[in-house]
Amino acid sequence: MLRAFLGLPARAEGIVIFAHGSGSGRMSPRNNHVADRLRQAGLATLLLDLLTPAEEQDRRNVFDIELLAARLRFAVDWAAADGETAHLRPAYFGASTGGGAAIRAAVGDARIFAVVSRGGRPDLAGRDALARLAAPTLLIVGSRDGPVIELNRAAAAEMSCPHELAIVPGAGHLFEEAGTLDQVVDLAGSWFLAHLRDNTR
């Protein structure tokens, strides 16, 4: 059993499933801010804890990318089976290690219409997953997050899917600086809506 918050705006056509870096994204203030803005743009959101409370006690689980990816796939399957969400096309929004998990989970799943990674570690998905990824993927990194910028550039070089690397000026790893998280929302929302429309024509 995984705990989650589901947000369903009227006339939504897509649902964004969140993968937080700690494994427990349901209460993340940054993810909740992003989710609120995405719902205003007409996208449904699912913020869930990828780990149970017992699993959280073992820090190794936070870096178990395959475990986190499996939980994301489970969330997509749940959404596809639930009457309220079955009609919604799924996408992933990953943060930190959740970015790697989102990419790993999207590989081989044609249902996923897009992936966005915020301050993420796409490199943790592995070179094989990066090469096989088909879903259009946006990598967002803060300009003050130097090592992570380089990791994202290296990951992008392994991708053959449609992808972009966006660097937010003045932002650190957590996008706590004034206005930087709103820039993330604008970039992510535009990416999701553009590729959702591409897939529904």
PLY file of the C-alpha trace (Angstrom):
ply
format ascii 1.0
element vertex 201
property float x
property float y
property float z
element edge 200
property int vertex1
property int vertex2
end_header
0.00 0.00 0.00
1.42 3.36 -1.09
-0.01 6.64 0.19
-0.86 9.26 -2.43
-2.64 12.52 -3.19
-4.68 12.52 -6.42
-5.74 15.80 -8.01
-8.29 15.72 -10.83
-9.13 19.00 -12.57
-12.13 19.07 -14.88
-11.53 17.95 -18.46
-7.99 16.73 -17.83
-6.47 14.54 -20.55
-3.16 13.68 -18.88
-1.90 12.75 -15.43
1.56 13.62 -14.08
2.95 11.10 -11.61
5.61 12.47 -9.25
8.80 10.72 -8.17
10.51 12.48 -5.28
14.19 12.01 -4.53
13.68 10.76 -0.99
11.11 8.21 -2.10
8.39 10.06 -0.18
7.06 12.86 -2.35
3.49 13.14 -1.15
4.31 15.84 1.41
7.09 17.62 -0.49
6.27 21.36 -0.49
8.10 21.90 -3.78
6.32 19.02 -5.51
2.98 20.18 -4.12
3.62 23.66 -5.49
4.46 22.25 -8.92
1.44 19.92 -8.81
-0.91 22.75 -7.89
0.24 24.81 -10.85
0.01 21.84 -13.22
-3.58 21.25 -12.11
-4.32 24.90 -12.87
-3.02 24.20 -16.37
-5.47 21.30 -16.71
-3.29 18.30 -15.87
-4.20 15.73 -13.23
-1.49 14.93 -10.68
-0.58 11.98 -8.49
1.85 12.66 -5.65
2.77 9.42 -3.96
5.20 7.98 -1.46
7.30 5.50 -3.41
8.49 3.87 -0.19
6.56 2.59 2.81
7.45 4.08 6.24
9.44 0.92 7.07
11.36 1.06 3.78
12.26 4.71 4.40
14.30 3.67 7.43
16.87 2.02 5.15
18.64 4.78 3.20
19.75 2.28 0.57
16.15 2.17 -0.69
16.34 5.86 -1.63
19.02 4.95 -4.19
17.39 1.69 -5.34
16.42 2.99 -8.77
14.84 -0.26 -9.91
12.65 -0.41 -6.78
11.51 3.19 -7.24
10.90 2.60 -10.96
8.81 -0.47 -10.16
6.65 1.62 -7.83
6.15 4.20 -10.57
5.08 1.49 -13.01
2.67 0.24 -10.36
1.21 3.76 -10.08
0.70 3.92 -13.86
-1.02 0.54 -13.81
-3.24 1.69 -10.93
-4.21 4.87 -12.79
-4.99 2.84 -15.93
-7.29 0.55 -13.96
-9.12 3.15 -11.87
-12.39 4.46 -13.26
-11.58 8.10 -12.49
-8.18 8.09 -14.18
-8.25 5.33 -16.81
-8.79 7.85 -19.63
-5.77 9.96 -18.68
-2.42 9.61 -20.47
0.43 9.31 -17.94
3.69 11.25 -17.64
6.42 11.41 -15.00
7.92 14.32 -13.05
11.04 13.24 -11.18
13.25 15.14 -8.72
16.80 14.24 -7.67
17.12 10.41 -7.68
13.47 10.33 -8.75
14.60 11.66 -12.12
16.59 8.50 -12.71
13.72 6.34 -11.50
11.26 8.11 -13.81
13.47 7.49 -16.82
13.99 3.84 -15.90
10.22 3.39 -15.43
9.40 5.04 -18.77
11.63 2.72 -20.81
9.51 0.25 -22.78
6.20 1.80 -21.67
4.52 3.40 -24.68
1.82 4.86 -22.42
4.21 7.49 -21.04
3.85 10.62 -23.15
6.61 12.68 -21.50
9.18 12.83 -18.68
10.45 15.89 -16.80
13.39 15.75 -14.39
13.98 18.64 -11.91
17.46 18.82 -10.45
17.53 15.14 -11.25
20.06 12.36 -11.60
19.14 10.86 -14.98
22.55 9.17 -15.01
21.28 6.83 -12.28
18.87 5.29 -14.81
21.89 3.71 -16.52
23.25 4.08 -20.03
21.07 1.30 -21.44
17.87 2.95 -20.15
18.94 6.37 -21.43
19.63 4.93 -24.89
16.31 3.05 -25.01
14.14 5.86 -23.64
11.49 6.89 -26.18
9.35 9.38 -24.23
10.20 13.06 -24.88
12.29 14.13 -21.89
13.06 17.54 -20.41
15.99 17.87 -18.00
15.80 20.99 -15.78
18.84 22.00 -13.72
19.75 25.12 -11.76
22.69 27.18 -13.01
24.30 26.98 -9.55
24.13 23.18 -9.47
27.41 22.63 -11.33
28.09 18.91 -10.80
24.48 18.00 -11.58
24.58 20.10 -14.77
27.48 17.99 -16.02
25.73 14.75 -15.06
22.64 15.88 -16.98
24.70 16.87 -20.02
26.35 13.47 -20.03
22.96 11.74 -19.69
21.47 13.82 -22.51
24.32 12.75 -24.78
23.20 9.13 -24.31
19.58 9.85 -25.31
18.12 9.33 -28.76
14.56 10.38 -27.83
13.37 13.98 -28.23
15.02 15.79 -25.33
16.15 19.17 -24.04
18.32 20.43 -21.20
17.02 23.64 -19.60
19.20 25.55 -17.14
17.36 27.93 -14.80
19.49 31.03 -14.06
20.34 31.62 -10.41
18.83 28.36 -9.18
20.51 25.90 -6.83
19.81 22.21 -6.49
16.52 22.68 -4.60
15.23 25.70 -6.59
14.64 27.62 -3.36
15.64 30.97 -4.83
12.84 33.46 -5.52
10.98 32.71 -8.73
13.10 29.74 -9.77
10.53 27.06 -8.95
7.92 28.96 -10.93
10.29 28.83 -13.91
10.41 25.05 -13.43
6.61 24.95 -13.48
6.45 27.00 -16.68
9.01 24.80 -18.42
7.44 21.54 -17.23
3.87 22.60 -17.96
4.74 23.68 -21.50
6.62 20.42 -22.10
3.81 18.21 -20.81
1.04 20.04 -22.67
2.95 20.20 -25.96
3.70 16.48 -25.97
0.27 15.50 -24.69
-1.24 17.32 -27.66
1.25 15.67 -30.01
0.03 12.29 -28.79
-3.68 13.08 -28.98
-3.84 14.41 -32.54
0 1
1 2
2 3
3 4
4 5
5 6
6 7
7 8
8 9
9 10
10 11
11 12
12 13
13 14
14 15
15 16
16 17
17 18
18 19
19 20
20 21
21 22
22 23
23 24
24 25
25 26
26 27
27 28
28 29
29 30
30 31
31 32
32 33
33 34
34 35
35 36
36 37
37 38
38 39
39 40
40 41
41 42
42 43
43 44
44 45
45 46
46 47
47 48
48 49
49 50
50 51
51 52
52 53
53 54
54 55
55 56
56 57
57 58
58 59
59 60
60 61
61 62
62 63
63 64
64 65
65 66
66 67
67 68
68 69
69 70
70 71
71 72
72 73
73 74
74 75
75 76
76 77
77 78
78 79
79 80
80 81
81 82
82 83
83 84
84 85
85 86
86 87
87 88
88 89
89 90
90 91
91 92
92 93
93 94
94 95
95 96
96 97
97 98
98 99
99 100
100 101
101 102
102 103
103 104
104 105
105 106
106 107
107 108
108 109
109 110
110 111
111 112
112 113
113 114
114 115
115 116
116 117
117 118
118 119
119 120
120 121
121 122
122 123
123 124
124 125
125 126
126 127
127 128
128 129
129 130
130 131
131 132
132 133
133 134
134 135
135 136
136 137
137 138
138 139
139 140
140 141
141 142
142 143
143 144
144 145
145 146
146 147
147 148
148 149
149 150
150 151
151 152
152 153
153 154
154 155
155 156
156 157
157 158
158 159
159 160
160 161
161 162
162 163
163 164
164 165
165 166
166 167
167 168
168 169
169 170
170 171
171 172
172 173
173 174
174 175
175 176
176 177
177 178
178 179
179 180
180 181
181 182
182 183
183 184
184 185
185 186
186 187
187 188
188 189
189 190
190 191
191 192
192 193
193 194
194 195
195 196
196 197
197 198
198 199
199 200
